[in-house]
Amino acid sequence: MPFRLISPKVAQKIMNGVLWASGIFTIIILIVIIGYILFRGLPAVNLEFLLTEPINSGRAGGIAPMIVSSIYVTLLAVLIATPLGVGAAVYMAEYAGERQIVKLIKFGAETLASIPSIVFGLFGLSFFVIFLGLGWSLLSGGLVLALMALPTIFQVAVVSIESVPRSYREASWALGATNWETIYRVVIPAAMPGIVTGVILGMARAISEAAAVMFVVGSALSMPISIFDPGRPLPLHLYVLATEGLSLKNAYGTAAVLVIMVLIITVATNTLVERYRRKMMGR
């Protein structure tokens, strides 16, 4: 019998304590960061701040154009990246098999996910703004953010689809369904919670990016009317206010609004996903 310094029961208790401590420490860090931002930023947030345009380069006034710009670029990124990412994931999980192209696609997704955001911004400036002639606009920003969100959505969707039990597919085939009918009627609905999680992660990254969009959106302070207008999303406005020393109070207010928007999106989407999961399980 091998010699042990501590008994398995003691080791189990120690590891349980370490894991609990790690989880609690992570939660405390999250609470401290969010709490500090809200504590410093909420005093600056009111209806005037949310519904008016900035004055004197952001030293005074509100952030209404920035909120609209953030909504535009985030929705554009999600609407472009989601069908591409999920479609590629379906091909990878259901059709590609073990061919060489699978390794190539996985390598491409991992490479895209590891590229610094500012490189995406420079690419967007060269390709979308100049080469395609889209100019400094919210459309260019949305396309850049779509490229950034794409690998996240793709990778999470692949894992979600591959985790659907094969018995689901076999039962559908046994009832006479084709492979495509099985995918969109059985596999995708079963994998939907995981796919939505990937979309949330991609959306959170898109709505919080400053470096990727600073080269392509134009940084205009006026209210954008369409996706072809220049704009200034909240993260970029926060960056400008903080780095140029225009208004630290408004910078914290902008950060608080950005945090609240991300929290609302996350909580609302998770609630819908949970309701969908319960419906699928017949609860």
C-alpha positions, -999 to +999 in steps of 0.1 A: +000+000+000+016+034-010+025+059+017+002+089+019+010+121+038-027+129+042-058+107+039-081+109+009-108+124+030-086+152+042-073+159+007-109+161-005-118+186+022-087+207+014-095+208-024-131+216-017-119+245+004-095+257-023-122+255-050-147+273-028-122+300-020-113+304-057-149+309-066-156+333-038-125+353-046-135+356-082-170+368-072-155+393-048-133+408-075-163+411-099-184+428-072-156+452-063-150+463-099-186+467-108-195+483-074-166+508-077-176+518-113-213+521-103-204+540-071-183+566-090-205+567-121-242+565-110-242+601-095-235+614-130-263+593-146-297+610-150-323+615-178-304+645-191-272+625-193-289+597-211-311+617-235-289+647-246-259+651-268-224+659-255-214+695-252-178+709-256-163+676-267-179+657-239-170+680-210-207+685-204-240+672-218-250+636-222-242+604-241-274+598-262-255+595-295-230+571-280-258+548-267-273+548-302-240+542-318-232+512-295-266+497-302-260+501-340-226+485-341-235+457-316-266+447-335-247+448-368-220+426-354-244+400-340-266+399-371-236+393-393-215+370-371-243+348-358-255+332-390-219+328-403-206+314-370-235+290-365-235+279-402-198+271-400-203+253-368-231+231-383-208+223-412-179+214-389-200+193-365-223+175-389-207+174-424-170+180-423-160+148-406-122+144-400-110+160-432-080+183-434-102+213-438-116+208-403-081+214-388-077+244-411-110+260-400-102+253-363-068+269-367-083+299-384-109+304-357-083+301-329-060+325-348-088+351-352-097+348-315-061+355-305-055+386-327-053+419-308-083+441-313-063+470-326-051+448-355-088+443-364-092+480-364-063+486-387-076+459-411-110+476-410-095+509-418-076+495-448-103+472-461-137+485-452-131+522-449-106+527-478-107+497-501-145+491-501-152+528-498-176+525-468-159+554-452-159+561-414-193+548-405-211+525-380-214+499-408-176+497-409-175+494-371-201+467-371-182+447-398-150+449-378-168+438-346-185+410-365-150+396-374-141+398-337-172+381-325-172+354-352-146+330-337-162+331-303-197+323-316-183+296-339-162+278-313-190+278-287-216+267-313-194+238-324-190+225-288-228+229-282-238+210-314-212+182-308-225+178-272-260+169-284-264+131-279-262+110-310-294+092-299-313+124-307-301+121-343-307+084-345-343+088-333-350+115-359-335+094-387-356+064-375-387+085-380-378+092-416-363+127-413-335+137-436-301+148-423-310+185-427-344+181-411-326+164-382-302+193-379-326+222-379-355+205-361-336+184-335-299+192-332-300+230-333-330+234-309-312+211-285-280+231-288-297+264-287-288+273-251-251+269-258-253+287-291-271+316-274-243+317-248-218+321-276-238+349-291-239+366-256-201+363-253-197+377-288-221+405-281-204+414-249-171+416-267-186+438-295-203+462-272-171+468-250-145+473-277-128+506-282-095+499-299-112+479-328-136+507-337-115+539-331-101+537-366-133+530-385-164+547-369-152+583-373-157+593-336-185+618-344-203+634-315-236+639-334-266+616-334-262+589-361-293+584-382-283+554-403-255+528-403-237+548-429-232+578-406-201+581-384-205+577-347-188+571-314-197+540-293-197+541-256-163+524-251-146+548-275-163+578-258-151+565-224-116+562-238-115+597-252-130+613-220-105+595-197-073+597-218-077+634-229-088+645-194-120+661-206-143+650-178-136+622-153-171+625-139-187+619-173-161+591-180-173+572-149-209+579-159-203+565-193-186+534-178-216+529-154-240+530-183-219+506-203-217+481-174-255+484-169-261+477-206-239+446-205-256+434-173-291+439-187-282+420-219-266+392-200-294+387-175-322+391-200-307+366-224-299+341-197-335+343-184-348+336-219-324+307-224-334+292-191-371+294-200-363+278-234-344+250-217-373+243-193-397+243-222-376+219-241-374+196-210-412+198-205-411+216-172 
